[in-house]
């Protein structure tokens, strides 16, 4: 064998051995060190999440998992805060990643998505006049005025500060459209407000008055009747001069009701209450018995006044100490100022029919 050929063979064998050694070393390094894979966070559902419902607490329904960058879904949501107050456009199963395509966009939202908890959407018929000339647009705040006709026409504000959700079927406001004429208006209302609005639309005609967006005040507006049209409604400074009846009614004043006037001859019905309670004086009662033949008569005197003859009984049948059952009741004067003066008593004597007159002063 030639020396040149031998040298070439030695070089070839050396190169082969070197290449084999480097290859085995490279394979050994790969087996001992793990491969570094780049991952990204992805929000996935922990439980089945229903669609079209507002997500208030994302941490209760979702969690974050790490996905390889090459297999992570496109447009995946990586932060739980991005799901706050959002809605899904379809139900989402457990362990499914959430993407931006799963969220309900503004264009996909309906009127029901704009309602607050406890609110309802109710529609009423309107025209150009009741729509304030067409300036009632979606998102406008209005007051609802109901006008009834008949024998006593009246107008009343039945609802205040109501949110207009849509005019006809348009729920979004076009920035370039300043007015809109429709036939129906959808308003957000509570169940009680919805029933009042429905009843008002049946018994009268409705008009919507537009409010300023920053005016959320609820004012007390009285019912306006036909007789109130002649009254001034505004002062020179632009403030309302009329106030609700409950606020303008003067406070009642204390009045003294006069006592009824009694007839002059009716002395028993008049009752006079003395201003000062005075202990009544003891009654002084005098009984005079007059005997005329077989008849016996009695006269009863109380205080200083003289009563008429009250009984006439046969002799032996009347008790001089006890008045007869047919005797008229005593007439007692009211507790007024005592009168003084002579009292004359006439009695018939029992002998010869002669008359005797006695005078007695009673204090």
FENWOJO-V530845 format. One record per pair of residues at least 12 apart in sequence whose C-alpha atoms are under 10 Angstrom apart, sorted by sequence separation. I is the first residue (numbers start at 1). J is the second residue. D is the distance in Angstrom with one decimal. If there is no record, write none. Layout:
{{I J D} {I J D}}
This chain:
{{49 61 7.0} {66 78 9.5} {88 100 9.5} {89 101 8.5} {90 102 6.9} {144 156 8.6} {145 157 4.4} {146 158 6.5} {168 180 9.6} {170 182 9.6} {287 299 5.7} {288 300 6.4} {297 309 7.0} {298 310 6.4} {299 311 7.9} {311 323 7.7} {312 324 8.5} {345 357 6.4} {346 358 6.8} {45 58 9.4} {46 59 9.2} {47 60 8.8} {48 61 8.0} {49 62 8.9} {64 77 9.4} {65 78 8.8} {88 101 9.0} {89 102 5.8} {90 103 8.3} {144 157 5.9} {145 158 5.9} {146 159 9.2} {167 180 7.7} {168 181 8.8} {169 182 9.1} {286 299 8.1} {287 300 4.5} {288 301 8.1} {297 310 7.8} {298 311 6.0} {310 323 8.5} {311 324 6.5} {313 326 9.9} {344 357 7.3} {345 358 5.7} {346 359 8.9} {45 59 9.7} {46 60 8.0} {47 61 5.9} {48 62 9.6} {64 78 7.2} {88 102 5.6} {89 103 5.6} {90 104 8.5} {130 144 9.5} {143 157 7.0} {144 158 5.9} {145 159 7.3} {167 181 8.0} {168 182 5.6} {169 183 10.0} {171 185 10.0} {228 242 9.9} {286 300 5.7} {287 301 6.3} {297 311 5.9} {298 312 7.3} {310 324 8.5} {311 325 8.9} {312 326 9.2} {344 358 6.1} {345 359 6.5} {43 58 9.9} {45 60 9.4} {46 61 5.4} {47 62 7.5} {63 78 9.7} {64 79 7.7} {83 98 9.3} {87 102 8.6} {88 103 4.5} {89 104 4.8} {130 145 9.3} {143 158 7.9} {144 159 5.1} {145 160 8.8} {167 182 6.0} {168 183 6.3} {169 184 8.6} {170 185 9.7} {171 186 9.0} {285 300 7.1} {286 301 4.9} {287 302 8.9} {296 311 8.3} {297 312 5.0} {298 313 9.0} {311 326 7.1} {312 327 8.8} {343 358 8.7} {344 359 4.8} {345 360 7.8} {45 61 6.0} {46 62 5.0} {47 63 9.8} {63 79 9.1} {64 80 7.8} {87 103 5.8} {88 104 5.2} {89 105 8.2} {143 159 5.8} {144 160 6.3} {166 182 9.7} {167 183 7.7} {168 184 5.1} {169 185 8.9} {170 186 9.9} {285 301 5.6} {286 302 6.5} {296 312 6.0} {297 313 6.7} {310 326 8.3} {311 327 5.5} {343 359 6.0} {344 360 6.4} {44 61 8.8} {45 62 4.4} {46 63 6.3} {63 80 7.5} {83 100 9.7} {86 103 6.9} {87 104 5.4} {88 105 8.9} {142 159 8.6} {143 160 4.3} {144 161 8.5} {167 184 6.1} {168 185 6.0} {169 186 9.0} {284 301 8.0} {285 302 4.6} {286 303 8.5} {295 312 6.7} {296 313 5.6} {297 314 8.8} {310 327 5.3} {311 328 8.0} {342 359 6.6} {343 360 5.5} {344 361 8.6} {44 62 5.6} {45 63 6.4} {46 64 9.4} {62 80 7.4} {82 100 9.7} {86 104 7.3} {87 105 8.4} {142 160 6.6} {143 161 5.5} {144 162 7.9} {166 184 8.5} {167 185 4.7} {168 186 7.5} {284 302 5.6} {285 303 6.6} {286 304 10.0} {295 313 5.9} {296 314 6.0} {297 315 9.3} {309 327 9.1} {310 328 5.9} {342 360 5.9} {343 361 5.9} {43 62 6.5} {44 63 5.6} {45 64 8.7} {61 80 9.9} {78 97 9.6} {86 105 9.0} {89 108 8.1} {141 160 8.5} {142 161 5.3} {143 162 6.3} {166 185 6.0} {167 186 6.4} {283 302 6.7} {284 303 5.2} {285 304 9.3} {290 309 9.7} {294 313 8.6} {295 314 4.6} {296 315 5.7} {309 328 9.3} {310 329 8.6} {341 360 8.9} {342 361 4.8} {343 362 7.5} {43 63 5.6} {44 64 6.1} {77 97 8.0} {78 98 8.6} {83 103 8.6} {89 109 9.0} {141 161 5.4} {142 162 5.3} {143 163 9.2} {165 185 7.7} {166 186 5.1} {167 187 9.1} {222 242 9.1} {224 244 9.9} {283 303 6.2} {284 304 8.4} {286 306 9.5} {289 309 9.8} {294 314 5.7} {295 315 5.3} {296 316 8.6} {298 318 9.7} {308 328 9.4} {310 330 9.0} {341 361 6.2} {342 362 7.3} {42 63 8.4} {43 64 4.5} {44 65 6.9} {58 79 9.8} {59 80 6.8} {62 83 9.2} {76 97 7.0} {77 98 5.9} {78 99 8.9} {140 161 9.2} {141 162 5.3} {142 163 6.7} {164 185 7.1} {165 186 5.5} {166 187 7.3} {221 242 9.7} {222 243 7.4} {223 244 8.3} {282 303 9.1} {283 304 9.9} {288 309 9.6} {291 312 9.6} {293 314 9.1} {294 315 5.1} {295 316 9.0} {296 317 9.0} {297 318 9.1} {307 328 9.9} {340 361 7.6} {341 362 7.3} {342 363 9.5} {41 63 9.9} {42 64 5.5} {43 65 6.3} {44 66 9.9} {58 80 6.1} {59 81 8.9} {76 98 5.9} {77 99 5.3} {87 109 9.2} {140 162 8.2} {141 163 4.8} {142 164 7.4} {164 186 6.0} {165 187 5.4} {166 188 9.5} {221 243 7.9} {222 244 5.0} {223 245 9.2} {281 303 9.7} {290 312 9.6} {291 313 9.7} {292 314 9.6} {293 315 8.1} {294 316 8.6} {295 317 9.6} {296 318 7.7} {298 320 7.7} {308 330 9.7} {340 362 6.9} {341 363 8.0} {41 64 6.2} {42 65 5.4} {43 66 8.8} {57 80 9.2} {58 81 7.4} {75 98 8.7} {76 99 4.1} {77 100 6.6} {139 162 9.6} {140 163 5.9} {141 164 6.3} {163 186 8.7} {164 187 4.6} {165 188 6.4} {185 208 9.9} {220 243 8.6} {221 244 6.5} {222 245 7.1} {291 314 9.3} {292 315 9.0} {295 318 9.7} {296 319 9.9} {297 320 9.2} {298 321 9.9} {300 323 9.2} {307 330 7.7} {308 331 9.7} {339 362 9.2} {340 363 6.0} {40 64 9.9} {41 65 5.6} {42 66 6.1} {43 67 9.8} {57 81 9.4} {58 82 8.9} {59 83 9.4} {73 97 7.7} {75 99 5.4} {76 100 6.4} {77 101 9.9} {139 163 6.2} {140 164 5.4} {141 165 9.6} {163 187 5.8} {164 188 6.5} {220 244 7.2} {221 245 9.8} {222 246 8.9} {291 315 7.9} {296 320 9.0} {299 323 9.8} {307 331 7.3} {339 363 8.1} {40 65 8.3} {41 66 4.5} {42 67 6.5} {58 83 6.3} {59 84 9.5} {72 97 9.0} {73 98 8.9} {74 99 7.4} {75 100 5.8} {76 101 8.7} {77 102 9.9} {138 163 8.1} {139 164 5.3} {140 165 8.0} {162 187 6.8} {163 188 5.6} {164 189 9.6} {298 323 8.3} {306 331 9.3} {307 332 9.4} {338 363 8.3} {39 65 9.7} {40 66 5.5} {41 67 6.2} {42 68 9.8} {57 83 8.7} {58 84 6.3} {73 99 7.7} {74 100 9.0} {75 101 7.6} {76 102 9.6} {87 113 8.9} {137 163 9.9} {138 164 5.3} {139 165 5.9} {140 166 9.4} {162 188 6.7} {163 189 7.9} {298 324 9.5} {305 331 9.1} {39 66 5.9} {40 67 5.4} {41 68 8.8} {56 83 8.4} {57 84 6.9} {58 85 8.7} {74 101 9.7} {75 102 9.9} {137 164 7.1} {138 165 5.2} {139 166 7.7} {162 189 7.1} {305 332 8.5} {38 66 9.6} {39 67 5.2} {40 68 6.2} {41 69 9.0} {55 83 6.7} {56 84 5.8} {57 85 8.2} {58 86 9.4} {136 164 7.9} {137 165 8.4} {138 166 4.8} {139 167 9.8} {302 330 8.2} {305 333 8.3} {38 67 8.6} {39 68 4.1} {40 69 5.7} {54 83 9.3} {55 84 5.8} {56 85 5.3} {137 166 7.3} {138 167 6.3} {298 327 9.7} {301 330 9.0} {302 331 8.3} {303 332 8.5} {304 333 9.7} {37 67 9.9} {38 68 5.9} {39 69 4.9} {40 70 9.3} {42 72 7.5} {54 84 8.3} {55 85 4.9} {56 86 7.9} {65 95 9.7} {136 166 9.5} {137 167 6.6} {138 168 9.8} {159 189 9.5} {290 320 10.0} {300 330 8.2} {301 331 9.5} {302 332 7.2} {303 333 8.9} {37 68 6.9} {38 69 5.8} {39 70 8.2} {40 71 9.7} {41 72 8.7} {42 73 8.4} {54 85 5.4} {55 86 5.5} {56 87 9.5} {136 167 8.0} {162 193 9.5} {289 320 6.9} {300 331 9.9} {301 332 9.8} {302 333 9.0} {37 69 8.1} {38 70 8.2} {39 71 9.1} {40 72 7.4} {44 76 9.3} {53 85 9.1} {54 86 5.6} {55 87 6.1} {62 94 9.1} {63 95 9.1} {65 97 9.0} {138 170 7.7} {139 171 8.3} {288 320 8.7} {289 321 9.6} {37 70 9.3} {39 72 8.3} {42 75 9.8} {43 76 7.4} {44 77 8.7} {53 86 8.1} {54 87 4.9} {55 88 8.4} {61 94 9.3} {62 95 8.9} {64 97 9.2} {134 167 9.9} {137 170 9.2} {138 171 5.8} {139 172 8.2} {140 173 9.8} {160 193 9.9} {287 320 8.3} {305 338 10.0} {42 76 6.2} {43 77 5.7} {44 78 9.1} {52 86 8.9} {53 87 5.4} {54 88 8.0} {62 96 9.7} {63 97 9.5} {137 171 8.7} {138 172 6.2} {139 173 7.6} {159 193 7.3} {287 321 8.2} {304 338 8.0} {305 339 8.7} {41 76 8.8} {42 77 5.9} {43 78 5.4} {52 87 5.2} {53 88 6.9} {62 97 9.2} {137 172 8.7} {138 173 5.7} {158 193 8.8} {159 194 9.8} {287 322 9.9} {303 338 8.7} {304 339 7.0} {305 340 9.5} {40 76 9.8} {41 77 8.3} {42 78 4.6} {43 79 6.7} {44 80 9.6} {51 87 6.8} {52 88 5.3} {53 89 8.9} {62 98 9.0} {131 167 9.7} {137 173 6.8} {138 174 9.3} {287 323 9.5} {303 339 9.3} {304 340 7.0} {305 341 9.7} {41 78 5.3} {42 79 7.7} {43 80 6.9} {50 87 9.2} {51 88 4.8} {52 89 5.7} {53 90 9.6} {137 174 9.2} {159 196 8.2} {303 340 9.9} {304 341 8.0} {305 342 9.8} {306 343 7.2} {308 345 10.0} {40 78 8.0} {41 79 8.0} {42 80 9.5} {50 88 7.5} {51 89 5.5} {52 90 6.8} {53 91 9.6} {158 196 7.4} {159 197 7.7} {304 342 8.7} {305 343 7.5} {306 344 8.4} {307 345 9.9} {43 82 9.9} {49 88 8.4} {50 89 9.0} {51 90 4.4} {52 91 8.1} {158 197 7.6} {304 343 7.4} {306 345 8.0} {43 83 9.5} {50 90 7.0} {51 91 4.3} {137 177 9.2} {49 90 8.8} {50 91 4.4} {51 92 7.2} {123 164 9.6} {126 167 9.6} {137 178 8.2} {49 91 5.7} {50 92 6.5} {121 163 9.9} {122 164 9.9} {123 165 9.5} {126 168 9.8} {135 177 9.8} {136 178 9.3} {137 179 7.0} {138 180 9.5} {158 200 7.8} {301 343 9.9} {48 91 7.3} {49 92 5.2} {50 93 8.7} {121 164 9.4} {122 165 9.4} {123 166 8.9} {125 168 9.6} {135 178 6.9} {136 179 7.2} {137 180 6.6} {48 92 5.8} {49 93 6.6} {121 165 7.9} {123 167 9.2} {124 168 10.0} {134 178 8.5} {135 179 4.7} {136 180 7.1} {137 181 9.1} {156 200 9.9} {301 345 9.8} {47 92 8.5} {48 93 4.6} {49 94 7.7} {121 166 9.6} {123 168 9.0} {134 179 4.9} {135 180 6.4} {136 181 8.4} {137 182 9.8} {142 187 9.4} {46 92 10.0} {47 93 6.9} {48 94 4.9} {133 179 7.9} {134 180 4.8} {135 181 8.1} {136 182 9.5} {141 187 9.5} {162 208 9.6} {299 345 8.9} {45 92 7.3} {46 93 8.6} {47 94 4.7} {48 95 8.5} {132 179 9.6} {133 180 8.4} {134 181 4.9} {138 185 8.9} {140 187 9.8} {299 346 9.7} {44 92 9.4} {45 93 6.9} {46 94 5.5} {47 95 7.4} {48 96 9.1} {131 179 9.7} {133 181 7.7} {134 182 7.7} {137 185 9.1} {138 186 8.8} {139 187 9.6} {158 206 9.6} {160 208 9.8} {161 209 9.6} {162 210 9.7} {299 347 9.2} {44 93 9.4} {45 94 5.1} {46 95 5.9} {47 96 9.3} {131 180 8.6} {132 181 9.6} {136 185 8.9} {138 187 9.3} {155 204 9.2} {157 206 9.7} {159 208 9.8} {160 209 9.4} {161 210 9.0} {162 211 9.4} {283 332 9.6} {298 347 9.6} {44 94 7.7} {45 95 5.0} {46 96 8.4} {54 104 10.0} {115 165 8.8} {131 181 7.4} {154 204 9.7} {155 205 9.5} {156 206 9.9} {157 207 9.5} {161 211 7.4} {297 347 9.1} {44 95 5.5} {45 96 5.6} {46 97 9.8} {51 102 9.3} {52 103 9.0} {53 104 9.8} {114 165 8.0} {131 182 8.1} {146 197 9.0} {153 204 9.9} {155 206 9.7} {157 208 9.7} {160 211 9.3} {161 212 9.6} {297 348 9.3} {43 95 9.2} {44 96 5.3} {45 97 6.5} {51 103 9.1} {52 104 7.4} {128 180 8.9} {129 181 9.6} {131 183 9.3} {145 197 9.8} {148 200 8.7} {157 209 9.9} {161 213 9.5} {43 96 8.5} {44 97 4.0} {45 98 7.3} {51 104 9.0} {112 165 9.6} {128 181 6.0} {130 183 9.9} {131 184 9.6} {144 197 8.2} {146 199 9.9} {147 200 8.5} {148 201 9.8} {42 96 9.9} {43 97 5.7} {44 98 5.7} {111 165 6.8} {127 181 7.3} {128 182 7.4} {131 185 8.7} {146 200 6.1} {147 201 9.4} {148 202 9.8} {149 203 8.7} {161 215 8.3} {162 216 9.7} {281 335 8.9} {296 350 9.7} {42 97 6.6} {43 98 5.8} {44 99 9.2} {110 165 9.9} {111 166 7.9} {126 181 9.1} {127 182 6.6} {128 183 8.3} {145 200 8.8} {146 201 7.5} {148 203 6.6} {149 204 7.1} {161 216 6.4} {280 335 7.6} {292 347 9.3} {293 348 9.9} {295 350 9.6} {42 98 7.6} {43 99 8.3} {126 182 7.1} {127 183 5.7} {144 200 9.4} {145 201 10.0} {146 202 9.9} {147 203 8.5} {148 204 4.5} {149 205 9.0} {160 216 8.9} {161 217 7.9} {290 346 9.5} {291 347 8.8} {292 348 6.5} {293 349 9.1} {294 350 9.3} {304 360 9.6} {42 99 8.9} {52 109 8.8} {114 171 9.9} {125 182 8.8} {126 183 5.1} {127 184 7.9} {146 203 8.6} {147 204 5.3} {148 205 6.7} {160 217 8.7} {161 218 7.5} {278 335 9.5} {288 345 9.3} {290 347 6.2} {291 348 7.3} {292 349 6.6} {293 350 6.0} {304 361 7.9} {305 362 8.7} {52 110 9.9} {111 169 10.0} {125 183 5.8} {126 184 5.4} {127 185 9.6} {146 204 6.0} {147 205 5.4} {148 206 9.2} {160 218 6.6} {289 347 8.7} {290 348 6.4} {291 349 7.0} {292 350 4.9} {293 351 8.3} {304 362 5.3} {54 113 8.4} {111 170 9.9} {124 183 8.4} {125 184 4.5} {126 185 6.8} {145 204 9.6} {146 205 5.7} {147 206 6.6} {159 218 9.4} {160 219 8.4} {288 347 8.8} {289 348 9.9} {290 349 7.3} {291 350 5.9} {292 351 8.2} {293 352 9.7} {303 362 7.1} {304 363 6.9} {52 112 9.6} {53 113 8.3} {111 171 7.2} {123 183 10.0} {124 184 5.5} {125 185 6.6} {145 205 8.2} {146 206 4.8} {147 207 8.3} {290 350 8.0} {291 351 9.7} {292 352 9.8} {293 353 8.9} {302 362 9.7} {303 363 7.9} {52 113 7.8} {110 171 8.1} {111 172 9.9} {123 184 6.2} {124 185 5.6} {125 186 9.2} {145 206 5.6} {146 207 6.7} {274 335 8.7} {292 353 7.8} {301 362 9.9} {109 171 9.8} {110 172 10.0} {122 184 10.0} {123 185 5.3} {124 186 6.7} {144 206 6.7} {145 207 5.2} {146 208 9.1} {157 219 9.8} {272 334 8.4} {273 335 9.7} {274 336 9.1} {122 185 8.2} {123 186 4.1} {124 187 8.1} {144 207 5.9} {145 208 6.3} {157 220 9.1} {158 221 9.6} {268 331 9.7} {271 334 8.6} {272 335 9.1} {121 185 9.9} {122 186 5.4} {123 187 6.2} {143 207 8.2} {144 208 4.9} {145 209 7.6} {157 221 6.9} {268 332 10.0} {270 334 9.6} {272 336 9.6} {107 172 9.1} {121 186 6.2} {122 187 5.4} {123 188 8.9} {142 207 9.5} {143 208 5.6} {144 209 6.6} {156 221 7.7} {157 222 8.2} {158 223 9.8} {268 333 9.4} {106 172 9.7} {120 186 9.8} {121 187 5.6} {122 188 6.6} {142 208 5.9} {143 209 5.2} {144 210 9.2} {156 222 7.1} {157 223 7.7} {267 333 9.4} {268 334 9.3} {120 187 8.1} {121 188 4.7} {122 189 7.1} {141 208 9.3} {142 209 5.3} {143 210 6.7} {155 222 9.0} {156 223 4.9} {157 224 9.5} {267 334 9.5} {119 187 9.8} {120 188 5.6} {121 189 6.3} {122 190 9.5} {141 209 8.6} {142 210 4.6} {143 211 7.2} {155 223 6.0} {156 224 6.5} {119 188 6.2} {120 189 5.2} {121 190 8.5} {122 191 9.5} {141 210 6.2} {142 211 5.3} {154 223 6.8} {155 224 5.2} {156 225 9.0} {118 188 10.0} {119 189 5.3} {120 190 5.7} {121 191 9.3} {140 210 7.1} {141 211 5.5} {142 212 8.6} {154 224 5.5} {155 225 6.6} {118 189 8.5} {119 190 4.6} {120 191 6.5} {122 193 9.5} {123 194 9.1} {140 211 7.6} {141 212 7.2} {142 213 9.5} {153 224 8.7} {154 225 4.4} {155 226 9.0} {115 187 10.0} {116 188 8.6} {118 190 6.3} {119 191 7.0} {120 192 9.8} {122 194 6.3} {136 208 7.8} {140 212 8.5} {141 213 6.6} {153 225 6.2} {154 226 6.6} {115 188 6.9} {116 189 9.5} {117 190 9.4} {118 191 7.9} {119 192 9.9} {120 193 9.1} {121 194 8.0} {122 195 9.3} {124 197 8.1} {135 208 9.9} {136 209 8.3} {137 210 9.5} {140 213 7.4} {141 214 9.5} {152 225 7.4} {153 226 6.3} {154 227 9.5} {114 188 9.0} {115 189 9.0} {116 190 9.6} {119 193 9.4} {120 194 7.4} {123 197 9.1} {124 198 7.6} {135 209 9.5} {136 210 6.7} {139 213 9.3} {141 215 8.9} {152 226 7.4} {153 227 9.6} {154 228 9.6} {111 186 9.1} {119 194 9.2} {122 197 8.4} {123 198 8.7} {126 201 9.8} {130 205 8.6} {131 206 9.4} {132 207 7.7} {133 208 10.0} {135 210 7.8} {136 211 9.7} {141 216 8.9} {143 218 9.8} {152 227 9.5} {111 187 10.0} {112 188 9.7} {122 198 8.3} {124 200 10.0} {125 201 8.0} {130 206 6.5} {131 207 6.7} {132 208 6.5} {147 223 10.0} {111 188 9.2} {124 201 7.2} {129 206 9.7} {130 207 4.1} {131 208 5.8} {132 209 6.4} {147 224 9.4} {148 225 9.9} {129 207 7.4} {130 208 5.6} {131 209 7.7} {132 210 7.2} {147 225 9.8} {284 362 9.3} {126 205 9.0} {127 206 9.6} {128 207 9.8} {129 208 8.8} {130 209 8.1} {131 210 8.6} {284 363 9.9} {125 205 9.4} {126 206 7.5} {127 207 9.0} {125 206 8.4} {126 207 7.8} {124 206 8.6} {126 208 8.9}}
